[in-house]
Amino acid sequence: MTDLVSVFLVDDQPAVLKAMARLLQSAGVSAVTFESAQAFLDSGNASKAGCLLLDLAMPDMDGMALQGKLTAMGSALPIIFLTGHGSIDTGVLAMKLGAQDFLTKPVDADRLLAAVQAAFERNRLARLASAEKQAIQARLNSLTPRELEVLYLLVEGKLNKQVAAELGTVEKTIKVHRGKVMSKMDVTSVAALIHMLEKLKA
């Protein structure tokens, strides 16, 4: 079962929340509202699918502070800042810190919906990449310590006999380990193995 894709609206003005939620829902988009940044953090939605439509100027914890906390948590939710108090400088800073978009109130409905769809796509790709990394890491975790040693020597470009010499064993044994490494990692070549490990660094 896949997560419901939602826009998480955070604004300290109930009237704005209501209007934005109505606009999104009229376009068939799920909207979940919060009247403070802390309320959103407490909801546990930071790892959910979708995007965050976030007011910049709020009491206690403002939008930029919430953005910082979500970045520290590793949240993949793209952020669209929505504000009536914004400036070009603030918008540029928000974008540099990873915001998806920066819109000023009153926002154009078509522009908002386009920004939301772009954010959804960015989040979908980020979640796919994250799931792929987790799958690769799980395969790595299934290797024995010796198989890991063989793997890293193989990706360095060493031949079976060179791996055997370095590990103080015979080539026949390394061939067995190599076969298990390839099977567990679900690849058929060292080149594919290197490509897979590169994805973990991305």
PASEBA-1860 file (N, C-alpha, C; in nm, 3 decimals):
! residues 202
1> MTDLVSVF> 0.085/-0.120/0.000/0.000/0.000/0.000/0.088/0.125/0.000 ~ 0.066/0.215/-0.095/0.147/0.336/-0.104/0.086/0.446/-0.017 ~ 0.172/0.536/0.027/0.126/0.649/0.108/0.037/0.740/0.025 ~ -0.064/0.798/0.091/-0.144/0.900/0.027/-0.056/1.023/0.006 ~ -0.061/1.078/-0.114/0.019/1.198/-0.144/-0.061/1.321/-0.103 ~ -0.005/1.401/-0.013/-0.079/1.514/0.042/0.004/1.642/0.041 ~ -0.067/1.755/0.043/-0.004/1.883/0.072/-0.025/1.909/0.220 ~ 0.083/1.932/0.293/0.074/1.966/0.435/0.085/2.118/0.446
9> LVDDQPAV> -0.024/2.180/0.487/-0.033/2.325/0.495/-0.001/2.371/0.636 ~ 0.095/2.462/0.649/0.131/2.515/0.781/0.121/2.668/0.776 ~ 0.026/2.723/0.850/0.005/2.868/0.853/-0.065/2.902/0.984 ~ -0.026/3.012/1.047/-0.087/3.048/1.175/-0.220/3.123/1.159 ~ -0.263/3.142/1.035/-0.391/3.210/1.010/-0.496/3.108/0.964 ~ -0.594/3.077/1.050/-0.696/2.976/1.016/-0.769/3.005/0.885 ~ -0.794/3.134/0.858/-0.867/3.169/0.735/-0.786/3.133/0.611 ~ -0.654/3.154/0.618/-0.566/3.118/0.506/-0.563/2.967/0.488
17> LKAMARLL> -0.551/2.896/0.599/-0.550/2.749/0.593/-0.677/2.698/0.526 ~ -0.789/2.752/0.566/-0.918/2.706/0.514/-0.928/2.734/0.365 ~ -0.888/2.855/0.324/-0.897/2.893/0.182/-0.804/2.807/0.096 ~ -0.680/2.786/0.144/-0.584/2.706/0.068/-0.627/2.560/0.059 ~ -0.677/2.507/0.170/-0.722/2.368/0.170/-0.838/2.350/0.073 ~ -0.929/2.448/0.072/-1.044/2.439/-0.019/-0.998/2.443/-0.165 ~ -0.902/2.531/-0.193/-0.849/2.543/-0.329/-0.785/2.411/-0.374 ~ -0.702/2.354/-0.289/-0.634/2.229/-0.325/-0.732/2.114/-0.341
25> QSAGVSAV> -0.826/2.105/-0.246/-0.922/1.995/-0.252/-1.013/2.005/-0.374 ~ -1.042/2.129/-0.416/-1.125/2.147/-0.536/-1.051/2.098/-0.661 ~ -0.918/2.092/-0.653/-0.837/2.042/-0.764/-0.805/1.893/-0.747 ~ -0.867/1.830/-0.647/-0.846/1.687/-0.625/-0.719/1.653/-0.549 ~ -0.665/1.752/-0.477/-0.540/1.731/-0.402/-0.572/1.719/-0.254 ~ -0.520/1.615/-0.189/-0.539/1.598/-0.045/-0.463/1.706/0.030 ~ -0.530/1.773/0.125/-0.467/1.879/0.204/-0.486/1.853/0.353 ~ -0.377/1.862/0.428/-0.381/1.844/0.574/-0.327/1.972/0.637
33> TFESAQAF> -0.402/2.032/0.730/-0.366/2.165/0.781/-0.310/2.162/0.923 ~ -0.218/2.257/0.949/-0.157/2.275/1.081/-0.142/2.424/1.108 ~ -0.171/2.466/1.232/-0.166/2.608/1.265/-0.031/2.651/1.323 ~ 0.065/2.558/1.332/0.199/2.597/1.378/0.301/2.497/1.325 ~ 0.426/2.542/1.319/0.534/2.454/1.274/0.550/2.337/1.370 ~ 0.538/2.364/1.501/0.554/2.257/1.600/0.444/2.152/1.585 ~ 0.323/2.197/1.555/0.212/2.102/1.536/0.242/2.007/1.420 ~ 0.302/2.063/1.313/0.339/1.977/1.201/0.446/1.877/1.243
41> LDSGNASK> 0.550/1.924/1.313/0.657/1.834/1.357/0.602/1.723/1.445 ~ 0.510/1.758/1.534/0.452/1.661/1.627/0.362/1.559/1.557 ~ 0.318/1.593/1.436/0.223/1.505/1.365/0.288/1.380/1.307 ~ 0.421/1.382/1.293/0.490/1.267/1.236/0.478/1.255/1.085 ~ 0.440/1.363/1.019/0.421/1.360/0.874/0.545/1.396/0.793 ~ 0.657/1.423/0.861/0.777/1.469/0.789/0.831/1.366/0.691 ~ 0.798/1.239/0.713/0.847/1.133/0.623/0.741/1.085/0.525 ~ 0.625/1.150/0.524/0.516/1.108/0.437/0.538/1.157/0.294
49> AGCLLLDL> 0.455/1.107/0.204/0.464/1.146/0.063/0.386/1.275/0.039 ~ 0.444/1.365/-0.040/0.375/1.488/-0.073/0.467/1.607/-0.072 ~ 0.416/1.721/-0.022/0.498/1.842/-0.009/0.444/1.927/0.103 ~ 0.520/2.029/0.137/0.485/2.117/0.247/0.461/2.258/0.192 ~ 0.343/2.313/0.219/0.310/2.451/0.182/0.320/2.531/0.311 ~ 0.424/2.612/0.321/0.467/2.664/0.450/0.470/2.817/0.454 ~ 0.401/2.873/0.553/0.405/3.018/0.574/0.541/3.055/0.630 ~ 0.595/3.166/0.583/0.728/3.206/0.628/0.726/3.271/0.766
57> AMPDMDGM> 0.634/3.366/0.787/0.632/3.443/0.912/0.527/3.387/1.007 ~ 0.574/3.314/1.110/0.485/3.259/1.212/0.548/3.279/1.349 ~ 0.466/3.290/1.454/0.522/3.304/1.589/0.589/3.174/1.636 ~ 0.672/3.184/1.737/0.743/3.070/1.797/0.846/3.010/1.700 ~ 0.801/2.932/1.604/0.894/2.874/1.505/0.848/2.918/1.366 ~ 0.932/2.997/1.297/0.892/3.043/1.165/0.924/2.938/1.058 ~ 0.887/2.971/0.935/0.903/2.875/0.827/1.047/2.834/0.801 ~ 1.138/2.929/0.808/1.279/2.898/0.784/1.334/2.805/0.892
65> ALQGKLTA> 1.290/2.827/1.018/1.335/2.741/1.127/1.284/2.598/1.108 ~ 1.158/2.586/1.063/1.104/2.452/1.037/1.180/2.387/0.921 ~ 1.211/2.464/0.818/1.289/2.412/0.706/1.422/2.354/0.757 ~ 1.488/2.426/0.846/1.615/2.379/0.902/1.599/2.250/0.978 ~ 1.493/2.239/1.058/1.470/2.117/1.136/1.443/1.998/1.044 ~ 1.363/2.020/0.940/1.331/1.911/0.847/1.455/1.865/0.770 ~ 1.541/1.961/0.733/1.666/1.926/0.665/1.752/1.840/0.757 ~ 1.760/1.879/0.884/1.840/1.803/0.981/1.783/1.662/1.002
73> MGSALPII> 1.652/1.649/0.989/1.586/1.518/1.006/1.601/1.429/0.882 ~ 1.643/1.490/0.771/1.653/1.414/0.646/1.520/1.398/0.575 ~ 1.426/1.487/0.604/1.295/1.480/0.538/1.308/1.509/0.389 ~ 1.236/1.430/0.309/1.238/1.450/0.163/1.121/1.535/0.115 ~ 1.044/1.592/0.208/0.929/1.673/0.167/0.976/1.804/0.104 ~ 0.945/1.828/-0.022/0.977/1.958/-0.082/0.894/2.067/-0.014 ~ 0.953/2.185/0.000/0.886/2.297/0.066/0.854/2.408/-0.034 ~ 0.728/2.449/-0.032/0.686/2.568/-0.106/0.654/2.674/-0.002
81> FLTGHGSI> 0.731/2.782/0.000/0.704/2.890/0.094/0.594/2.980/0.038 ~ 0.502/3.017/0.126/0.391/3.103/0.089/0.385/3.214/0.192 ~ 0.401/3.339/0.148/0.408/3.446/0.246/0.361/3.580/0.193 ~ 0.311/3.661/0.284/0.276/3.798/0.250/0.383/3.894/0.300 ~ 0.485/3.838/0.364/0.589/3.921/0.425/0.725/3.898/0.359 ~ 0.725/3.826/0.249/0.852/3.785/0.190/0.923/3.896/0.117 ~ 1.050/3.876/0.095/1.130/3.965/0.013/1.207/3.880/-0.086 ~ 1.264/3.945/-0.186/1.342/3.870/-0.284/1.460/3.802/-0.216
89> DTGVLAMK> 1.526/3.873/-0.124/1.641/3.815/-0.054/1.603/3.689/0.024 ~ 1.489/3.697/0.094/1.443/3.582/0.172/1.410/3.465/0.081 ~ 1.347/3.495/-0.031/1.313/3.390/-0.127/1.436/3.323/-0.183 ~ 1.537/3.402/-0.216/1.662/3.346/-0.269/1.728/3.257/-0.164 ~ 1.729/3.303/-0.038/1.789/3.223/0.069/1.713/3.092/0.088 ~ 1.581/3.100/0.087/1.499/2.979/0.103/1.528/2.878/-0.008 ~ 1.542/2.926/-0.130/1.571/2.838/-0.243/1.710/2.777/-0.230 ~ 1.807/2.858/-0.184/1.943/2.807/-0.165/1.946/2.696/-0.061
97> LGAQDFLT> 1.857/2.707/0.038/1.850/2.607/0.144/1.766/2.485/0.105 ~ 1.718/2.486/-0.020/1.651/2.367/-0.070/1.502/2.378/-0.093 ~ 1.444/2.498/-0.075/1.300/2.512/-0.098/1.267/2.486/-0.244 ~ 1.150/2.428/-0.268/1.106/2.398/-0.404/1.061/2.526/-0.476 ~ 0.990/2.613/-0.403/0.938/2.734/-0.465/0.908/2.838/-0.357 ~ 0.884/2.960/-0.398/0.858/3.069/-0.305/0.751/3.157/-0.368 ~ 0.631/3.154/-0.310/0.519/3.226/-0.365/0.469/3.331/-0.266 ~ 0.421/3.444/-0.317/0.370/3.549/-0.229/0.218/3.551/-0.232
105> KPVDADRL> 0.160/3.587/-0.116/0.015/3.600/-0.104/-0.027/3.737/-0.159 ~ -0.146/3.749/-0.220/-0.233/3.636/-0.254/-0.177/3.560/-0.374 ~ -0.175/3.429/-0.364/-0.110/3.348/-0.466/-0.207/3.316/-0.581 ~ -0.153/3.311/-0.700/-0.233/3.273/-0.817/-0.260/3.123/-0.809 ~ -0.386/3.085/-0.821/-0.425/2.946/-0.804/-0.353/2.853/-0.901 ~ -0.345/2.892/-1.027/-0.280/2.806/-1.128/-0.131/2.788/-1.097 ~ -0.069/2.898/-1.053/0.074/2.890/-1.022/0.096/2.799/-0.899 ~ 0.008/2.812/-0.801/0.020/2.728/-0.682/0.005/2.580/-0.717
113> LAAVQAAF> -0.096/2.549/-0.796/-0.121/2.409/-0.831/-0.006/2.352/-0.915 ~ 0.051/2.436/-1.002/0.166/2.391/-1.081/0.286/2.364/-0.990 ~ 0.306/2.452/-0.890/0.417/2.434/-0.797/0.399/2.307/-0.715 ~ 0.275/2.280/-0.675/0.245/2.159/-0.597/0.273/2.034/-0.679 ~ 0.232/2.033/-0.805/0.255/1.915/-0.890/0.405/1.894/-0.912 ~ 0.480/2.002/-0.929/0.626/1.990/-0.946/0.689/1.936/-0.817 ~ 0.638/1.980/-0.703/0.690/1.933/-0.574/0.657/1.786/-0.553 ~ 0.537/1.746/-0.592/0.499/1.603/-0.582/0.595/1.516/-0.662
121> ERNRLARL> 0.628/1.561/-0.784/0.717/1.482/-0.869/0.858/1.476/-0.809 ~ 0.904/1.587/-0.753/1.036/1.589/-0.688/1.038/1.492/-0.570 ~ 0.930/1.492/-0.493/0.921/1.402/-0.378/0.914/1.256/-0.421 ~ 0.840/1.230/-0.530/0.829/1.091/-0.579/0.966/1.038/-0.618 ~ 1.043/1.119/-0.689/1.177/1.076/-0.732/1.270/1.057/-0.612 ~ 1.260/1.147/-0.515/1.344/1.136/-0.395/1.312/1.010/-0.317 ~ 1.183/0.977/-0.308/1.142/0.858/-0.234/1.185/0.730/-0.307 ~ 1.178/0.734/-0.440/1.226/0.619/-0.519/1.375/0.597/-0.497
129> ASAEKQAI> 1.452/0.707/-0.500/1.596/0.698/-0.480/1.629/0.646/-0.340 ~ 1.552/0.693/-0.242/1.573/0.649/-0.104/1.544/0.500/-0.088 ~ 1.436/0.455/-0.150/1.399/0.313/-0.143/1.506/0.226/-0.210 ~ 1.561/0.276/-0.322/1.665/0.202/-0.392/1.791/0.191/-0.306 ~ 1.828/0.301/-0.240/1.945/0.299/-0.152/1.926/0.200/-0.037 ~ 1.805/0.199/0.018/1.777/0.107/0.128/1.789/-0.038/0.083 ~ 1.743/-0.066/-0.040/1.751/-0.201/-0.093/1.896/-0.242/-0.115 ~ 1.977/-0.150/-0.167/2.120/-0.179/-0.189/2.190/-0.202/-0.056
137> QARLNSLT> 2.159/-0.117/0.043/2.222/-0.132/0.175/2.184/-0.265/0.239 ~ 2.059/-0.307/0.219/2.014/-0.435/0.275/2.093/-0.551/0.212 ~ 2.121/-0.540/0.082/2.201/-0.644/0.016/2.343/-0.645/0.071 ~ 2.400/-0.525/0.090/2.535/-0.517/0.148/2.537/-0.579/0.288 ~ 2.433/-0.552/0.364/2.427/-0.603/0.501/2.415/-0.755/0.506 ~ 2.373/-0.815/0.393/2.358/-0.961/0.390/2.492/-1.033/0.365 ~ 2.594/-0.955/0.327/2.725/-1.015/0.299/2.800/-1.045/0.428 ~ 2.878/-1.153/0.425/2.964/-1.184/0.539/3.084/-1.088/0.537
145> PRELEVLY> 3.156/-1.077/0.649/3.275/-0.990/0.651/3.374/-1.024/0.541 ~ 3.396/-1.152/0.515/3.490/-1.192/0.409/3.437/-1.153/0.271 ~ 3.305/-1.172/0.250/3.246/-1.134/0.122/3.257/-0.983/0.099 ~ 3.244/-0.905/0.205/3.261/-0.760/0.193/3.404/-0.725/0.153 ~ 3.501/-0.794/0.212/3.641/-0.771/0.175/3.663/-0.800/0.028 ~ 3.606/-0.911/-0.018/3.619/-0.949/-0.160/3.552/-0.844/-0.249 ~ 3.433/-0.799/-0.209/3.360/-0.699/-0.287/3.445/-0.573/-0.307 ~ 3.499/-0.519/-0.198/3.572/-0.393/-0.211/3.702/-0.408/-0.289
153> LLVEGKLN> 3.763/-0.525/-0.284/3.884/-0.548/-0.364/3.847/-0.563/-0.512 ~ 3.734/-0.624/-0.538/3.688/-0.638/-0.677/3.658/-0.501/-0.739 ~ 3.590/-0.414/-0.661/3.555/-0.283/-0.719/3.678/-0.193/-0.733 ~ 3.787/-0.230/-0.667/3.914/-0.160/-0.688/3.980/-0.203/-0.820 ~ 3.922/-0.306/-0.882/3.974/-0.351/-1.011/4.069/-0.470/-1.003 ~ 4.079/-0.530/-0.885/4.171/-0.643/-0.868/4.113/-0.771/-0.928 ~ 4.201/-0.853/-0.984/4.162/-0.983/-1.038/4.149/-1.084/-0.925 ~ 4.083/-1.196/-0.955/4.062/-1.299/-0.853/4.193/-1.340/-0.785
161> KQVAAELG> 4.297/-1.361/-0.866/4.424/-1.407/-0.809/4.489/-1.299/-0.722 ~ 4.467/-1.172/-0.758/4.520/-1.062/-0.677/4.445/-1.051/-0.544 ~ 4.313/-1.073/-0.551/4.232/-1.072/-0.429/4.276/-1.186/-0.337 ~ 4.298/-1.302/-0.397/4.341/-1.419/-0.319/4.474/-1.392/-0.250 ~ 4.568/-1.332/-0.323/4.700/-1.303/-0.265/4.687/-1.203/-0.150 ~ 4.603/-1.102/-0.167/4.588/-1.000/-0.064/4.520/-1.055/0.062 ~ 4.429/-1.150/0.041/4.356/-1.205/0.156/4.419/-1.335/0.209 ~ 4.529/-1.376/0.147/4.600/-1.494/0.196/4.526/-1.624/0.177
169> TVEKTIKV> 4.462/-1.637/0.062/4.390/-1.761/0.033/4.414/-1.799/-0.114 ~ 4.339/-1.897/-0.162/4.361/-1.943/-0.299/4.253/-1.888/-0.392 ~ 4.285/-1.884/-0.521/4.194/-1.824/-0.620/4.060/-1.896/-0.624 ~ 4.063/-2.028/-0.606/3.939/-2.107/-0.610/3.841/-2.059/-0.502 ~ 3.893/-2.029/-0.385/3.809/-1.981/-0.275/3.750/-1.844/-0.307 ~ 3.832/-1.760/-0.368/3.785/-1.625/-0.405/3.674/-1.635/-0.510 ~ 3.687/-1.729/-0.601/3.582/-1.747/-0.702/3.448/-1.782/-0.637 ~ 3.454/-1.863/-0.531/3.332/-1.898/-0.459/3.273/-1.774/-0.391
177> HRGKVMSK> 3.360/-1.699/-0.323/3.314/-1.576/-0.257/3.258/-1.477/-0.358 ~ 3.327/-1.465/-0.471/3.283/-1.371/-0.575/3.144/-1.409/-0.625 ~ 3.121/-1.538/-0.644/2.991/-1.585/-0.689/2.880/-1.551/-0.590 ~ 2.913/-1.564/-0.461/2.814/-1.532/-0.358/2.787/-1.381/-0.353 ~ 2.893/-1.303/-0.369/2.878/-1.157/-0.371/2.786/-1.115/-0.485 ~ 2.813/-1.167/-0.604/2.733/-1.131/-0.721/2.587/-1.174/-0.704 ~ 2.568/-1.291/-0.646/2.432/-1.343/-0.626/2.356/-1.258/-0.525 ~ 2.419/-1.231/-0.411/2.352/-1.154/-0.306/2.326/-1.009/-0.349
185> MDVTSVAA> 2.420/-0.952/-0.426/2.402/-0.814/-0.472/2.314/-0.807/-0.597 ~ 2.282/-0.923/-0.654/2.194/-0.933/-0.771/2.251/-0.856/-0.891 ~ 2.380/-0.880/-0.918/2.446/-0.822/-1.036/2.521/-0.932/-1.109 ~ 2.556/-0.905/-1.235/2.626/-1.006/-1.315/2.766/-0.963/-1.355 ~ 2.805/-0.840/-1.316/2.939/-0.793/-1.351/2.992/-0.698/-1.245 ~ 3.123/-0.682/-1.242/3.184/-0.588/-1.149/3.142/-0.444/-1.183 ~ 3.128/-0.417/-1.313/3.085/-0.282/-1.356/2.947/-0.249/-1.297 ~ 2.857/-0.345/-1.299/2.724/-0.324/-1.242/2.731/-0.306/-1.091
193> LIHMLEKL> 2.823/-0.377/-1.030/2.844/-0.365/-0.885/2.893/-0.225/-0.849 ~ 2.989/-0.175/-0.926/3.042/-0.040/-0.904/2.930/0.064/-0.921 ~ 2.850/0.048/-1.025/2.739/0.140/-1.052/2.640/0.141/-0.935 ~ 2.614/0.022/-0.880/2.522/0.010/-0.768/2.575/0.082/-0.645 ~ 2.704/0.063/-0.616/2.763/0.127/-0.499/2.770/0.279/-0.515 ~ 2.785/0.326/-0.638/2.786/0.471/-0.663/2.653/0.534/-0.624 ~ 2.545/0.458/-0.639/2.412/0.511/-0.606/2.399/0.539/-0.456 ~ 2.474/0.466/-0.375/2.471/0.489/-0.231/2.534/0.623/-0.194
201> KA> 2.623/0.671/-0.280/2.693/0.798/-0.252/2.613/0.919/-0.300 ~ 2.517/0.893/-0.388/2.443/1.004/-0.449/2.357/1.078/-0.347
END
